[in-house]
């Protein structure tokens, strides 16, 4: 079991989805509550205090976007949204309003569980001091990147971009979020440069830059870095 009793709230107006998620999440050790609409979901977030929320976007009455807006006014509970239509503007809007991740219906339960584990691990505490993906190690504290046994020399912009992704490893970061965090007041004028700098990073870090495994494109939405906390260095 992977949930260790952590509390997950499912907000979805489709009874079959609620039942399937409650069964699967409970079987993996999570304590699960369900809500059939946005209004009751908001009440459960406030009163039940879940560790994570699985939220449908398309619901009658108070939809998922409004649940996100109201929740983010006072809570940073991890939220993964479910999008029935899978349209890129919906995904971008949800992420920009504070969702931590998204899945498009129909979705695989294994993928949902993996995304949920990443969200909860990130919510338990500060970012790990170092990440590892294959032969690449990213030391967040020392701003140091090593590939194999060799240090990778990055420009200041490349390092800033990599750290934006690495500090929220496993989470998709939208184009707008990346631009604002890396270029600040100059985000709009540097928008065409984002893909260029992503390609620079891939050439320096990926084994096969044409088929990246570390810095992954979420089409029309943004980028996600796939890395795990690096094990602590052995004592001398």
Buried (B, 14 or more C-beta within 10 A) or exposed (E): EEBEEBBBBBBBBBEEBBEBBBEBBBEBEBBBBBBBBBBBBBEBBEEEEBBBBBBBBBBEEBBBBBBBEBBBEEBEBBBBBBBBEEEEEBBBBBBBBBBBBBBBBEBEBEEBBEBBBBBBBBBEEEBBBBBBBBEBBBBBEEEBBBBEEEEBEBEEBBBBBBBBBBBBBBBBBBBBBBBBBBBEEEBEEBBEBBEEBBBBBBEBBBEEBEEBBBBEBBEEBBBBBBBEEBEEEEEE
